[in-house]
Amino acid sequence: DEQEVTLKFYIRDTGIGIPKNKLKTVFESFTQADGSTTREYGGTGLGLTISKKFAQLMGGDMWAESPAKENRPSDDSNTLPANRNPGSVFYFTAHFKKDVKSSQLPAPLNEKDLEGKTILIVDDNETALTVSAEIVKRAKMVPTLAKSGEEALDCLKTAKSAAGTQHPFPEVALIDISLPGISGYELAGELSAMTGGSTKMIALSGNLFAGASAESKNAGFSGFIPKPVRPKVLTDLIRTVLGSGEKQPEEIVTQHSVKEAVSHDIKILYAEDNKVNQLLGKKMFKRMGYNHTRIVPDGLEAVNQIKKNGHYDIIFMDIQMPNMGGLEATEEIRKWEANGSPYGEKNQDANPSAQPEHIPIIALTANAMKGDREMCIEAGMDDYLTKPFKREDIQSMLSKWVSKTEMAPRACEKIKILLVEDEQKMRNSIVRLLKREMPEATVMTAADGIDATAKLASFMPNLILTDIMMPNMDGAEFVRYIRNTGRYNNTKIIAMTVLHENDSRVLNIKSAGIDQMIYKPFENKDMILALKKAVVAQQLNY
């Protein structure tokens, strides 16, 4: 049925089983298969009755089989091995309406088809404007920037006048809905009237509230995304709204709904020298629906793939491989990211569309030795799996590092720390200190303020450690930006610097809203004390 579906669930146990003549009576009120069961195992006999009624209310049913099929004798005898219980299987079905919204999403454009697309970005926050522009330019799209609704309309009128009869309007407009003066919603109405609806509009919002996406849809927006934006989420949203052609998508496209539309676009690099493991890994990824998996036999090939073929969403890297091991390969990839990224130092030979983001690298090892995890993290890896791993382990890593959605602030189960430091040796040194002193903490790193804002889209830290002097976006700009969003009021921020305490840049970041300052070079005990103060201030156990 295109609208509805019936799902069947089962639960198998290895218990004492149920006599055949009791299989139906166990679903009757206040009845057990054996009257003594109530006394021996507890229970009133109502659980199955209530469960069956729930299943029936959902258009399904509930029944049981015993012995379980896998425990049934292979012949007609009723004997089972003496050490094996017959077990039971309980089934239930339930009727559901299909979620047709995701299937109504247009097929997203290919990434290469984004090249040359014109994008209008309207945001009064200069830092947010810069971040969005960098993401757009990295995908080889052409941005036009405006800091207000009035400026955006002036740009469009000027472009229309200059173009004459040609189509002057952008293909997509990214509009902050909280603009001063002409609001984002008012601008959307003006833009729709001016373009005849030919420009697809995506709403940007730093202040999430109930019904925000629905209100944006009513205002004519095709998509909705919270700030700070994550590069992949933004480009996927643009791909999806453009995929609808001239039609407006039936449902507003959000970071959640777009995930399914592009989930199978995830590109995986799997570095493994063992041919059997290569085959098993390829089959596993394919069965999970990930069809864009590249397998390479060593670390050198992995590095070459990253440099040559561009974007991969995640890398699974074996530690011990010929030619170049996983640790050395990871270090090479991290160096390339730092030099080739538009967010870092410019590399004239780097492909700007290839890999500007930090690629999650998951270590794979057959020998879980003490200290291996720390060694992997120090090399620049993000997580760790011990062989043999299961499908669930892989999915967990993909969900954790690739398929991330916005996380709401909540009481923390453990400390989450974002470290923003452009000096790689210093970054690695602080990571080692954090892992040693706070082993339960989750640590994410960023090379500068722009990189950090992208990480914040999928990581809600309790604590931020940031350097002051960094390229592209320094510490003061970064702190002021995240404080202004209003989403990180409870996040404690420690700034680090080699500057004198009276330096204007130090005074600038203090006024931006940091909680503590620590001066380099610092001793470990000074950093530990600062961390403890921050943790205590957040009322977290340490």
N, C-alpha and C positions, 0 to 999 in steps of 0.2 A: 504494500500500500504506500502511495506517495506521501500520505499525511500521517499515518500511524504505524506503529511497530509493536510487536509482542516480544518481550525478552524473557529468556528462560534462565533461571539461576539454580545452582545446586550446591549442596553442602554434604560432603562425605565424611563419615567418622569411622573409627576402627573400634567401636565399642562392642557391647555384648549382643547387639542385634535386636530385632523385633520379630516375634513369631508371626507367621503369615496371617493367621486369623485375627491378629491384633492391629494390623496395619491401618485399618480404617477407624477403629475405636480410639486410637491415640489422639484423634482430632476432635473427639467429643469432650464436652465440658466435664471437668473434675474426674477425668479418666486417665489412667496410666496403663501402659502395656502390662505391667505387673503391679498389683496393689501395694506390694512391699517396696516398690521403687520409691514411692513418696517418702517412706520412712528411711530407706537406705541412702538415696541420693538427694532427697529434698524435692520440692516442687509441688504445685497444686493441681496440675493437669489442665491449667487454663492457657498456658503459653502458646501451644500449638493451635488451640481453638481461636484465640485472638489473631494469631499470625495468619491463619487461613482466611479469616474474615477480612483482614486487611488486603490480602491478595485478591480475594473475590471483589472487593470494592474497587480495586484497580483493574478490573476486567480480566483477572487471571484466576489461578487456582493453586492449590498446594496438595502434594501427595508424597508418599514415601515408598521406598523399596528396601527390602532386606532379605538375604544378605546383599551387600554392595556388589555390583557386577564384577569388579576386579577380584573379589574374594570368593566368587562362586566356584564350586568344584568343576573341573573340566569334563567330568562324566556325570551320569545321572545319580550317582550316590550322593547322599546328603552329609558326607563327611568332610571335615576341614582339618588341616593340620592342627595338632593339639595346641600349638603355641600361637594360633592365629584366630582372633575374634572375627565373627562374620561381618560386623559393621553394618551400617545403614546409610542410605542416601535420601536426603529430603530435597524435593524439588518445589519451586514455585515459579509461576509465570505472572507477568504484569504487563498491562497495556499502556503504551505511552504515545503521546503525540510527538511527531518528529519536530526537531528544531530546524525549521526550514530557513531561518534567517541567514545562516552561514552559507547555505547553498545558493542563496539569492545574491550573494556578493559577486561582483564581476570578476572574471579571471584577471589577475594582475598582469601588467605589462612586464616584459622581460627587462632585466636591469639595463641591458645595453640600449634599449629603446628610450631610456630616460635622457640620453645624450641630446643636448640642444633644447630641451624643454624649458620654457620660460616660466619663472616662478616669482611672484610678487610676495615679499615678506614684510609684514607690517607689525612692528613691536616697539613700544616706547622704551623698553629696557635695552640699552645698547649692547650689553653683554649677551643677552638672549638673542638679539638680532645677529650678532657676530657668530654665535654658535650655529644658529639655523643656516646662515649663509655659508659657513664652512662645510656643513653637511651637504647642502645642495650643490656647491661647487665640486665637492669630492665625487659626486655622482655624475659630473659633467653636465649638470643643468646650469641654466643662466639666471642668476638672481637679480632682482631689482629691490632695493631696500627703501623703506619709509618708516619714520619714527612716529607717525600719527595718521589718523584717518584722513585729515585734511591734506597732508603731504602725499598720501597714496592717491587721492583723487586728482590732485594737481599733476602727478606723474602720468596718470592714465589719460587725462585730457591733453597733456602735451604730446604724449605718444600718439594719440588718435589724430591730432592735428598734423603732426609730422608725417604720419603714415598715409594720410589721404584715404583712398578706398581700400587699402590693404588692411588686414586684420591686425590691430595693434595691441590687442589685449593679451595678458599672460594666460597660459594654459591652466595654471594653478595659483591660488592665492592663499598664503598662510597668514591668518589674521588673529592677533591677540584680542580676545573678546573684552578685555578690561582696559581698553585704550582711553586716555583722557580726551576730552572734547567729543568728537564723533566716536561713539562706542563701536566695538567690533561688530555688534549686531546691526547697528545703523549703517556702517560701512558695507556690510554684506548686502543689505537691501539696495544701496546706491550702486554697488558693483554689479549686482544681478540685473538691475534696470539698464545700466550702461552697456553691458556685454550681451544682454539677451540670454543670460544663463550659460554662455559658452565657457566661462571660467569656472573651474571646479574650486570650491572653497573649503579649506580645512581650518577649524577653530583651534586656537592654542589657548590654554588656560593654566595659570599658576595657582588658582584657587578653586579646588574641586568642591562641588556642592551637589546635593541630590537633584537629579533631573537636568544636569548641565548639558549632557549630550543630546537629550530630547529637545531642550530649548534651542540648542544649536541647529538641530535638524529643522525645527520650525522656522528658523531664521534663514534657511536656505543653504546651510553648510552640508557638504557631502561627507566630511570626516571630522573627527574630534580627537585631540591628543593633549594630555596634560604636560606641563613643563616641570622640570627641565626635560627636553626631548632627548630620546635615545636615537642615535643615527640610524640604526637598522629599522627601528619602528617607524620613523618618519619617512624613510625612503619606501618602505613597504606600503605605508598609507598612500603615498603619492602614486605608487605603481597601481594600487587597487582602485583609487578614485578615477585615475586616467583610463583604467581598463574598461570602465563603463561607457566609454565613447561619449556621444552627445547626450545620452540618457543620464538622469540622476539616479544613483543607487537607491534601491527600494528602502534600505535601512542605512542609517548613518554608519560610516565605517569607523570603528574605534580600534585601539591597540589590542583589545581582546578579540574582537571579531575578525580582525585581519590576520591573526595568528594562524587560524585554520586555513585561510586562503593561501598562505605562503609557507605553511609548515613543511611541506615536502620540498621546498626550495632550499632547505638547510644543506649547506655544503660541508662535508666532513672529510678531513684528511686523516688517514689511518696509517701510521708508520709502524711496521712490524716485519721482521725478517723471516719469521717462521712461516712456511708456506701453508701448513695446516691451519695455523691461527689466522692467516690472511683469508683463507677460504671461509672459515667459520665466522669471522668478523663480517665479511662481505654479505654472507647469507643473513646474519643477524640484523644488520642495518636494513637490508632489503625487506625482510619480514616486518620490520618496524615501520616501514613506509618511507625510509630515507634512501632515495635512489641516486643521490648525488654524492657518492662516496668514492674517494680516490685512495688507492692503496699504494704505498711506496715501501721499498725493502730496507731502507736505512735512513739515518738522519740527514745525510747529505742530500738525498733525493727530496726529503721533506722541505729542507731549506730552499732548494731550487724551485720546488712547486710553488711555494709562497711567493718567491721573488718573480717567478715567470708568469704564473697563471692567475694571480690576483686573489680575490676574496675567498676565504674559507671561514666558516662560522665557528668551527671548533677543531682541535687537533687531538687525537689520541696517540700518544707517543710512547713506544716501548723504550725502556731505559738502556738495555744492552743490545746494540746492533752493530754490525760491521761498518767499516768506513768512517762513520760518525755516529756516536751514541746519542741517546735522547737528551742528555743534559747539555752536551755541547751544541746540539742542534737548537735547543731552546734558547741558549745564550745568543746564538747567531740570529735567530728570528727576532728576539727582543732588540738586538742592536739595529737590525733592519727596520723594525717598526719605528724606533726612535729617530732614525735618519730619513726614512722614507715617508713619514706621516706628515700631512699638512698641519697637524697639531704640534709637530716637533720641528727640528731643524730641517730645512729644505734640502732635498737631495735631487740634483738636476736630472739624474737618471731614473729617479723613482717614478713609477706609474701612479699618478694622483688618484686614480680610481681603484687601485689595487687593494691596499690594506691599511687604511688610516687608523683603524681601531685596534685595540689590544685584543689579540686572538686568544681565547681560553685554550690552554694546553693541559691535557690530563695525562699524568704519568701512568704508565702500565709496567708492572714488574712482577716477576714470578717469585721473587725472594723478598719477603717482607722483613727486612732487617731494621734493627733499631737505628734511627737517624736518617733513614732513607727519605722520609717525608720532608724533613728539614732541608736535606740536600736538594730535593726537587724544588722546593719553594725558593731556596736561595738562587737556584739557576734561573728562576723566572716562571716556573710552572705554577698552575693555579690549583690543581687538585690531584688526587692520587687514587689509583685502583690497583688492587692486588689480583693477580691471575690465580685461578680461573675466575672470571667475572661472569655474571649473569645478565640477561636481558634487562632485568630490573635495575641493575647497577648502571648500565649504559643510559637507560631512560632517565634515571635520577640525575646523572651528570648533564644530559641534554636539557632537562627541565631547569636545572640549577644555573647553568652557564649560558644557555642559548635562548630558551623559550621563557625568558623572564617577563613578568608583568609588573606593573606598579605595585609596590608594597606599601601598605598603609602603616603609619606609626603605631606601634603597639608595645606592650610591656615586653621587654627583651628577654628571650630565653638565654641568650649569651651575648657578650659584647661584640658589636660590629664596628670595625675601625676602618676609616678611609685615610690612607697615607698619600699625600700629594707632595712629590719631591722630584725635581728634574734631574738631580744627580744620581745616576744609577748605583754607584757604590754606596752612597749614603742611604739610598732607598733600601738596598739589600741589607745593610747593616741594621737599620731600624726594624726591618721585618724580622730579622733573626732575634733581636732583642724582644720584640713583641711576642714572638712565638715561644721564647724561653720563659718570659715572665708572665705571660697571659696565654697559656696553651689552649684555653677554651675559646679564645677570641677568633672571630672571622676577620681576616685582614684583606682588604682590596687596595691596590695601588694605582696611582695615576701619575703621569709625567708632568702635567701642568694643569692650570685651572680649567681650560677647555676640555681636556681629557677627563677631568674630575666631574664636570657638570654632566657629561655623557654617562659616566658610571653611576651618578646619583639617580638616573632614571630607573635603575633596576636594583639599587642598593640603598637601604635606609640606615645610615650609620648612627650609632650613639655618640661616636667620638670621631673628630677629624683632626689629623695632624697635617699642617700645611706649611711649606716653606714660603717665604715672602717673595724673594727674587726668582722668578721663573719666566720663560719665554711665552709669548702669545697672550697669556692672561696671568698676571701675577697674583700673589696671595691675597692682597687687599681687594682687588676686583672680584676674585672668586668668593671671598667671605661676604662681601657686600651683596653680591648677586644672590647667594643662597639665603642670606638673612632676609632679603627683600621678598623672596617668594612666600615667606610665612610658614613654610612646611618644615623648617629645621630649627624652630625656636628652642626645642628641647635638646638639640645636638650640641655637645660641648666641643669647642674648637681651641686647639693649642697651636699657636704660631711658632715657627722656628726661623732663626735668622743669624747671620754673622754680623749684622749691622749694629751700630751703637744704639742704646736705648733712646737717645735724643734725636736720632735720624728721622727725617720727615716721613720716610716710608714706614718706619716702625709706628710712629704716631698715627699714620693713616690707617694701618691695619687694626690698631687698637680701637680707633673710632668706628671701624666697620662692624665690630661686634664679636671680638674674640674673647675667650674666657681666661686664657693664660698665655704667657710668652716665655719661651726658653731660648737661650742664646747659645749658638755654636761657637767653638766646639764644646759640647756638653759631656759630662760623665754619665755613665749609665744610671747611676743612682739618682741624678737630677731628673732624667727622663722618667724613671720609675715613679718618683715622687709626684711629678706632674700628672702622670697617668692615674695614680691612686686618687689624687685630689679630684680629677675629672670624674672618675668612676663613683666616688663617694657622693659627689654633687648630684649625680644622676640616680642615686639610691640603688645602685647595682651591687650585687655581692661580688667581692673580689678576694 
